[in-house]
């Protein structure tokens, strides 16, 4: 690179050529690799001159971070510009194999990783940009669908893979710029994940979010089920953004590469179409096999049904032939047995009427029996209630007798109130006599009820014997 620096103030042909070439060339004139090997420092043409810059006297961390932010912003500009131009020239939907699109995701990954705070886990320190991206669903509700889809992908095992899948889904949704703007506007939330001088915390992050609006004109289609996003190496390929003097010769090669890529995409699309056709045919074959099995079972059932119907038809034929022969015999003997047939019909009619009468009488007897059973149940209930009342009255009688004995004892022991007690005793005796008469009446009514129950039971047995 030092050979490109002019040695004198007077322009020379070599210097003019270098200056003219510099208008179309990005020079890697001062690039730096950080200690962990993640960041490459690249300056755009507007930020460099053909004279060497003075070296900083000391390695200031703020200067280094600012330099990294500027380089990442310039790489984002180049990546987004090249992606939009190449996509518009091709005029087709981009897939995951498209090289400029892959480089764009690598650059975005580096931008999101810049200034990340290391979080300690049981496996050691970990830096992942998946944590900030998870915040987007809280700020923009539309991003919840993307986050849920990323979490449901079976092949993703690391936070880095989830973050890469999130970027691809957001680009397909054409909301990547909106999500990044919403995230950058909440620096109070980002401070948990990023250092104060990180790209997402400074002005460069807002500039990159604004540049992402241009990607809404691109149609992208990714199939991430078979793609290994966990183990991809995020290395920026600077050769895509460097130009040489043989641009005219390279245009033919670019045309050939574009044609090859188109053919490749056509073959892949044809392969997808054929795979879809094969899957559809396989599904149809499975459906036909299931329907064939079902039809076989139905055919076996139908065959069994046919055999059963044939047997029934044979039996009906035999019965019809027997009936036909019988009808022929009856027809032959009809003239001779006409009177006997009339008598038989008359007798059959009488027997039928007699049977109907017997059935009606049987139904009436059954109804009477049910009524008698109901009356028996009611009588039994009444007898039980009267027995309970009789027990209660006997208990009261016993209590009165006990009271009588107690009063008699008190009468003997006390001279006072003899007359009143005698009157009370007479009253008690009257009540006792009345209770005894009532008990006798209840016992008599109980005997009458038992007799009625026996009479009803004997009548029911007679009806049953008569029916049988």
C-alpha positions as CSV (number, residue, x, y, z in Angstrom):
1,X,0.0,0.0,0.0
2,X,2.9,2.3,0.6
3,X,3.7,2.3,-3.1
4,X,0.4,4.1,-3.8
5,X,1.5,7.1,-1.7
6,X,2.8,10.0,-4.0
7,X,6.4,11.0,-3.4
8,X,6.2,14.6,-4.6
9,X,3.8,17.4,-4.9
10,X,3.9,17.5,-8.7
11,X,1.4,15.1,-10.3
12,X,2.8,12.4,-12.4
13,X,1.2,10.0,-14.9
14,X,1.4,7.2,-12.3
15,X,-0.1,9.4,-9.7
16,X,-3.0,10.4,-12.0
17,X,-3.7,6.8,-12.8
18,X,-3.7,5.9,-9.1
19,X,-6.0,8.8,-8.4
20,X,-8.4,7.8,-11.2
21,X,-8.4,4.2,-10.0
22,X,-9.0,5.3,-6.5
23,X,-12.4,6.8,-7.5
24,X,-13.6,3.2,-8.2
25,X,-11.5,1.3,-5.6
26,X,-11.9,0.7,-1.9
27,X,-8.4,0.5,-0.4
28,X,-7.7,-1.7,2.5
29,X,-5.0,0.8,3.4
30,X,-5.4,0.7,7.2
31,X,-7.1,-2.4,8.5
32,X,-6.7,-3.8,12.0
33,X,-7.6,-7.2,13.5
34,X,-8.7,-7.0,17.2
35,X,-7.4,-9.3,19.9
36,X,-10.2,-11.8,19.6
37,X,-10.1,-11.9,15.8
38,X,-13.6,-10.6,15.2
39,X,-13.3,-7.1,13.9
40,X,-11.7,-5.9,10.7
41,X,-11.2,-2.1,10.3
42,X,-12.0,-0.9,6.8
43,X,-12.2,2.7,5.6
44,X,-14.3,4.0,2.7
45,X,-12.7,6.1,0.0
46,X,-14.2,9.3,1.4
47,X,-12.6,8.7,4.7
48,X,-9.0,8.2,3.4
49,X,-6.5,10.3,1.5
50,X,-3.6,9.3,-0.7
51,X,-1.2,10.6,2.0
52,X,-0.7,8.6,5.0
53,X,-2.6,9.6,8.2
54,X,-0.6,10.3,11.3
55,X,-0.6,7.4,13.6
56,X,-2.2,7.8,17.0
57,X,0.3,8.2,19.8
58,X,-1.6,5.7,22.0
59,X,-4.2,3.0,21.6
60,X,-7.3,4.8,23.0
61,X,-10.2,2.4,23.6
62,X,-12.8,5.0,22.6
63,X,-10.8,5.7,19.4
64,X,-10.7,2.0,18.6
65,X,-14.4,1.5,19.2
66,X,-15.2,4.6,17.1
67,X,-13.0,3.2,14.3
68,X,-14.7,-0.1,14.5
69,X,-18.2,1.5,14.4
70,X,-17.2,3.6,11.3
71,X,-15.8,0.5,9.5
72,X,-18.9,-1.6,10.3
73,X,-21.2,1.3,9.1
74,X,-19.2,1.5,5.8
75,X,-19.4,-2.2,5.3
76,X,-23.1,-2.1,6.0
77,X,-23.5,0.6,3.3
78,X,-21.5,-1.4,0.8
79,X,-23.3,-4.6,1.6
80,X,-26.8,-3.1,1.4
81,X,-26.0,-1.1,-1.8
82,X,-24.5,-4.1,-3.5
83,X,-27.4,-6.4,-2.5
84,X,-30.1,-4.0,-3.7
85,X,-28.3,-3.3,-7.1
86,X,-27.6,-7.0,-7.8
87,X,-31.2,-8.0,-6.8
88,X,-32.7,-5.4,-9.0
89,X,-30.4,-6.4,-11.9
90,X,-31.4,-10.1,-11.5
91,X,-35.1,-9.3,-11.1
92,X,-35.9,-12.5,-9.2
93,X,-36.5,-13.8,-5.7
94,X,-33.3,-14.3,-3.7
95,X,-32.6,-17.4,-1.7
96,X,-30.1,-18.4,1.0
97,X,-27.4,-19.5,-1.6
98,X,-27.1,-15.9,-3.0
99,X,-23.6,-14.7,-2.1
100,X,-24.3,-11.0,-1.5
101,X,-27.2,-11.9,0.7
102,X,-25.0,-14.2,2.8
103,X,-22.5,-11.4,3.1
104,X,-25.2,-9.0,4.2
105,X,-26.2,-11.3,7.1
106,X,-22.6,-11.7,8.1
107,X,-22.2,-7.9,8.2
108,X,-25.4,-7.5,10.2
109,X,-24.2,-10.2,12.6
110,X,-21.0,-8.3,13.2
111,X,-22.9,-5.1,13.7
112,X,-25.1,-6.7,16.3
113,X,-22.1,-8.3,18.1
114,X,-20.2,-5.1,18.4
115,X,-19.8,-4.1,22.0
116,X,-21.8,-7.0,23.4
117,X,-21.3,-7.6,27.1
118,X,-20.0,-11.0,28.0
119,X,-22.4,-13.0,30.2
120,X,-21.1,-15.6,32.6
121,X,-22.6,-19.1,32.3
122,X,-21.7,-22.4,33.8
123,X,-19.8,-23.1,30.5
124,X,-17.9,-19.8,30.6
125,X,-18.4,-16.4,29.2
126,X,-20.9,-16.1,26.3
127,X,-21.6,-13.3,23.8
128,X,-24.8,-13.7,21.9
129,X,-27.0,-11.1,20.0
130,X,-30.1,-13.3,20.4
131,X,-30.9,-11.6,23.8
132,X,-31.4,-8.1,22.3
133,X,-33.4,-9.5,19.4
134,X,-35.8,-11.2,21.8
135,X,-36.7,-7.7,23.1
136,X,-38.2,-6.7,19.8
137,X,-41.4,-8.7,20.4
138,X,-42.0,-6.6,23.5
139,X,-41.6,-3.4,21.5
140,X,-43.3,-4.4,18.3
141,X,-46.1,-7.0,18.7
142,X,-45.8,-8.1,15.1
143,X,-42.4,-9.6,15.9
144,X,-43.8,-12.1,18.3
145,X,-44.7,-14.4,15.4
146,X,-41.0,-14.4,14.2
147,X,-39.7,-15.1,17.7
148,X,-42.2,-18.0,18.2
149,X,-41.2,-19.4,14.7
150,X,-37.5,-19.3,15.6
151,X,-38.1,-21.0,18.9
152,X,-40.1,-23.8,17.2
153,X,-37.4,-24.6,14.6
154,X,-36.0,-28.0,15.6
155,X,-32.5,-27.7,14.1
156,X,-31.4,-24.7,16.2
157,X,-29.4,-25.4,19.3
158,X,-27.4,-22.2,20.0
159,X,-28.4,-18.6,20.5
160,X,-26.3,-17.6,17.5
161,X,-28.3,-19.8,15.2
162,X,-31.6,-18.4,16.6
163,X,-30.3,-14.9,16.0
164,X,-29.4,-15.7,12.4
165,X,-32.8,-17.3,11.8
166,X,-34.5,-14.2,13.2
167,X,-32.6,-11.9,10.8
168,X,-33.7,-14.1,7.8
169,X,-37.3,-14.2,8.9
170,X,-37.4,-10.4,9.5
171,X,-36.0,-9.8,6.0
172,X,-38.6,-12.1,4.5
173,X,-41.3,-10.2,6.4
174,X,-39.8,-6.8,5.1
175,X,-39.8,-5.5,8.7
176,X,-36.1,-5.6,9.5
177,X,-35.7,-1.8,9.4
178,X,-38.8,-1.2,11.6
179,X,-37.6,-3.8,14.2
180,X,-34.1,-2.4,14.3
181,X,-35.4,1.2,14.7
182,X,-37.7,0.2,17.5
183,X,-34.8,-1.6,19.2
184,X,-32.3,1.3,18.8
185,X,-34.8,3.8,20.2
186,X,-34.8,1.9,23.5
187,X,-31.2,2.4,24.7
188,X,-32.3,1.9,28.3
189,X,-33.1,-1.7,27.4
190,X,-30.0,-2.2,25.2
191,X,-27.7,-1.0,28.0
192,X,-28.2,-4.4,29.6
193,X,-26.6,-6.1,26.7
194,X,-24.2,-3.5,25.1
195,X,-21.3,-1.4,26.2
196,X,-21.9,2.4,26.2
197,X,-19.8,2.9,23.0
198,X,-21.2,-0.1,21.1
199,X,-22.6,0.4,17.6
200,X,-26.2,-0.2,18.7
201,X,-25.8,2.5,21.3
202,X,-24.4,5.2,19.0
203,X,-25.5,7.2,15.9
204,X,-24.0,4.6,13.5
205,X,-26.7,2.1,14.6
206,X,-29.5,4.5,13.7
207,X,-27.9,5.1,10.3
208,X,-27.7,1.4,9.6
209,X,-31.4,1.0,10.6
210,X,-32.3,3.8,8.2
211,X,-30.3,2.1,5.4
212,X,-32.2,-1.1,5.9
213,X,-35.4,0.5,4.6
214,X,-34.1,0.0,1.1
215,X,-34.2,-3.8,1.5
216,X,-38.0,-3.7,1.5
217,X,-37.8,-3.8,-2.3
218,X,-36.2,-7.2,-2.2
219,X,-38.1,-10.4,-2.2
220,X,-36.3,-13.1,-0.3
221,X,-37.3,-16.8,0.3
222,X,-35.4,-19.0,2.8
223,X,-35.9,-22.6,3.8
224,X,-34.2,-22.9,7.2
225,X,-35.3,-26.4,8.1
226,X,-32.3,-28.0,6.5
227,X,-29.8,-25.2,6.9
228,X,-27.2,-25.4,9.6
229,X,-27.2,-21.9,11.1
230,X,-25.4,-22.9,14.3
231,X,-22.0,-23.7,12.8
232,X,-21.8,-21.2,10.0
233,X,-18.6,-19.1,10.1
234,X,-19.3,-15.3,10.0
235,X,-16.4,-14.1,7.9
236,X,-16.7,-10.9,5.7
237,X,-15.5,-11.5,2.2
238,X,-13.9,-8.2,1.2
239,X,-13.2,-9.4,-2.4
240,X,-16.9,-8.8,-3.3
241,X,-16.5,-5.1,-2.7
242,X,-13.0,-4.6,-4.3
243,X,-12.6,-3.7,-7.9
244,X,-9.5,-4.0,-10.2
245,X,-8.6,-2.4,-13.5
246,X,-9.8,-5.3,-15.5
247,X,-13.5,-4.5,-15.0
248,X,-14.3,-4.8,-18.7
249,X,-12.9,-8.3,-18.7
250,X,-14.7,-9.2,-15.5
251,X,-18.1,-8.1,-16.9
252,X,-18.2,-11.1,-19.3
253,X,-17.2,-13.3,-16.4
254,X,-20.0,-11.7,-14.2
255,X,-22.5,-12.3,-17.1
256,X,-21.4,-16.0,-17.2
257,X,-21.6,-16.3,-13.4
258,X,-25.1,-14.7,-13.5
259,X,-26.2,-17.1,-16.2
260,X,-24.8,-20.0,-14.2
261,X,-26.5,-18.8,-11.1
262,X,-29.8,-18.5,-13.0
263,X,-29.4,-22.0,-14.4
264,X,-28.5,-23.2,-10.9
265,X,-31.6,-21.5,-9.4
266,X,-33.7,-22.9,-12.3
267,X,-32.5,-26.4,-11.6
268,X,-33.0,-25.9,-7.8
269,X,-36.5,-24.6,-8.5
270,X,-37.2,-27.5,-10.8
271,X,-35.8,-29.9,-8.2
272,X,-38.1,-28.4,-5.6
273,X,-41.1,-28.7,-7.9
274,X,-40.2,-32.3,-8.6
275,X,-39.8,-33.0,-4.9
276,X,-43.1,-31.4,-4.2
277,X,-44.6,-33.5,-7.1
278,X,-43.0,-36.7,-5.6
279,X,-44.4,-35.8,-2.2
280,X,-47.8,-35.3,-3.6
281,X,-47.7,-38.5,-5.5
282,X,-46.5,-40.4,-2.4
283,X,-49.4,-38.9,-0.4
284,X,-51.8,-39.9,-3.2
285,X,-50.2,-43.5,-3.2
286,X,-50.7,-43.7,0.6
287,X,-54.2,-42.4,0.3
288,X,-54.9,-45.0,-2.5
289,X,-53.4,-47.8,-0.4
290,X,-55.6,-46.8,2.5
291,X,-58.7,-46.6,0.3
292,X,-57.7,-49.9,-1.3
293,X,-57.5,-51.6,2.1
294,X,-60.8,-50.1,3.1
295,X,-62.4,-51.2,-0.2
296,X,-60.9,-54.7,0.3
297,X,-62.6,-54.9,3.7
298,X,-65.8,-53.5,2.3
299,X,-65.6,-56.1,-0.5
300,X,-65.1,-58.9,2.0
301,X,-68.1,-57.7,4.0
302,X,-70.1,-57.4,0.7
303,X,-69.1,-60.9,-0.3
304,X,-70.3,-62.3,3.1
305,X,-73.5,-60.3,2.7
306,X,-74.0,-61.7,-0.8
307,X,-73.5,-65.3,0.4
308,X,-76.0,-64.7,3.2
309,X,-78.5,-63.2,0.7
310,X,-78.0,-66.2,-1.6
311,X,-78.7,-68.6,1.2
312,X,-81.8,-66.6,2.2
313,X,-82.8,-66.6,-1.5
314,X,-82.4,-70.4,-1.7
315,X,-84.5,-70.8,1.5
316,X,-87.2,-68.4,0.1
317,X,-87.2,-70.4,-3.2
318,X,-87.7,-73.6,-1.2
319,X,-90.5,-72.0,0.8
320,X,-92.1,-70.5,-2.3
321,X,-92.0,-73.9,-4.1
322,X,-93.5,-75.6,-1.0
323,X,-96.2,-72.9,-0.8
324,X,-96.8,-73.2,-4.6
325,X,-97.3,-77.0,-4.3
326,X,-99.6,-76.5,-1.3
327,X,-101.6,-73.9,-3.2
328,X,-101.9,-76.3,-6.1
329,X,-103.1,-79.0,-3.8
330,X,-105.5,-76.5,-2.2
331,X,-106.8,-75.5,-5.6
332,X,-107.4,-79.1,-6.6
333,X,-109.2,-79.8,-3.3
334,X,-110.9,-76.4,-3.2
335,X,-114.1,-77.6,-4.9
336,X,-114.3,-80.7,-2.6
337,X,-113.4,-78.9,0.6
338,X,-115.1,-75.6,0.0
339,X,-117.6,-76.2,2.8
340,X,-114.8,-77.5,5.2
341,X,-112.7,-74.4,4.4
342,X,-115.7,-72.1,5.2
343,X,-116.2,-73.9,8.5
344,X,-112.5,-73.7,9.2
345,X,-112.5,-70.0,8.5
346,X,-115.6,-69.6,10.7
347,X,-114.0,-71.6,13.5
348,X,-110.7,-69.6,13.1
349,X,-112.7,-66.4,13.3
350,X,-114.4,-67.6,16.5
351,X,-111.2,-68.7,18.0
352,X,-109.6,-65.4,17.1
353,X,-112.5,-63.5,18.8
354,X,-112.3,-65.8,21.8
355,X,-108.6,-65.2,22.0
356,X,-109.2,-61.4,21.9
357,X,-111.8,-61.7,24.6
358,X,-109.4,-63.8,26.8
359,X,-106.6,-61.3,26.2
360,X,-109.0,-58.4,27.2
361,X,-110.0,-60.4,30.3
362,X,-106.4,-61.1,31.1
363,X,-105.6,-57.4,30.8
364,X,-108.5,-56.5,33.1
365,X,-107.3,-59.1,35.6
366,X,-103.8,-57.8,35.4
367,X,-105.1,-54.3,36.0
368,X,-107.2,-55.6,39.0
369,X,-104.2,-57.4,40.3
370,X,-102.1,-54.3,40.1
371,X,-104.8,-52.3,41.9
372,X,-105.1,-55.0,44.5
373,X,-101.3,-55.0,45.0
374,X,-101.5,-51.2,45.4
375,X,-104.4,-51.5,47.9
376,X,-102.4,-54.2,49.8
377,X,-99.4,-51.9,50.0
378,X,-101.6,-49.0,51.2
379,X,-103.2,-51.3,53.8
380,X,-99.8,-52.5,55.0
381,X,-98.7,-48.9,55.3
382,X,-101.9,-48.1,57.2
383,X,-101.4,-51.1,59.5
384,X,-97.8,-50.0,60.1
385,X,-98.9,-46.5,60.9
386,X,-101.6,-47.8,63.3
387,X,-99.2,-50.1,64.9
388,X,-96.8,-47.2,65.5
389,X,-99.8,-45.2,67.0
390,X,-100.7,-48.2,69.2
391,X,-97.1,-48.5,70.4
392,X,-97.1,-44.7,71.2
393,X,-100.5,-45.0,73.0
394,X,-99.2,-48.0,75.0
395,X,-96.2,-45.9,76.0
396,X,-98.5,-43.1,77.1
397,X,-100.6,-45.6,79.1
398,X,-97.5,-46.9,80.8
399,X,-96.5,-43.3,81.6
400,X,-100.0,-42.6,82.9
401,X,-99.8,-45.8,85.1
402,X,-96.4,-44.8,86.4
403,X,-97.8,-41.3,87.1
404,X,-100.8,-42.9,88.8
405,X,-98.6,-45.0,91.0
406,X,-96.5,-41.9,91.8
407,X,-99.6,-39.9,92.7
408,X,-101.0,-42.8,94.8
409,X,-97.6,-42.9,96.7
410,X,-97.8,-39.1,97.2
411,X,-101.4,-39.4,98.3
412,X,-100.5,-41.9,100.9
413,X,-97.6,-39.9,102.2
414,X,-99.4,-36.5,102.2
415,X,-102.6,-35.6,104.0
416,X,-102.8,-32.3,102.2
417,X,-104.8,-32.1,99.0
418,X,-106.4,-35.6,99.4
419,X,-109.6,-34.5,97.8
420,X,-107.8,-32.9,94.8
421,X,-105.6,-35.9,94.3
422,X,-108.6,-38.2,94.4
423,X,-110.3,-36.1,91.8
424,X,-107.2,-36.2,89.7
425,X,-107.0,-39.9,90.2
426,X,-110.5,-40.3,89.0
427,X,-109.8,-38.3,86.0
428,X,-106.7,-40.3,85.3
429,X,-108.7,-43.5,85.6
430,X,-111.3,-42.1,83.2
431,X,-108.5,-41.2,80.7
432,X,-107.0,-44.6,81.3
433,X,-110.3,-46.3,80.6
434,X,-110.7,-44.1,77.5
435,X,-107.2,-45.0,76.3
436,X,-107.9,-48.7,77.0
437,X,-111.1,-48.4,75.0
438,X,-109.2,-46.7,72.2
439,X,-106.6,-49.4,72.2
440,X,-109.3,-52.1,72.0
441,X,-110.9,-50.2,69.1
442,X,-107.5,-50.0,67.4
443,X,-106.8,-53.6,68.0
444,X,-110.2,-54.5,66.6
445,X,-109.6,-52.3,63.5
446,X,-106.2,-53.9,63.1
447,X,-107.9,-57.3,63.2
448,X,-110.4,-56.1,60.6
449,X,-107.6,-54.8,58.4
450,X,-105.8,-58.1,58.6
451,X,-109.0,-59.9,57.7
452,X,-109.5,-57.6,54.7
453,X,-105.9,-58.1,53.6
454,X,-106.4,-61.9,53.8
455,X,-109.6,-61.6,51.9
456,X,-107.9,-59.5,49.2
457,X,-105.0,-61.9,49.1
458,X,-107.3,-64.9,48.7
459,X,-109.2,-63.1,45.9
460,X,-106.0,-62.3,44.1
461,X,-104.9,-65.9,44.3
462,X,-108.2,-67.1,43.0
463,X,-107.9,-64.7,40.1
464,X,-104.4,-65.8,39.4
465,X,-105.5,-69.5,39.5
466,X,-108.4,-68.7,37.2
467,X,-106.1,-66.9,34.7
468,X,-103.7,-69.9,34.7
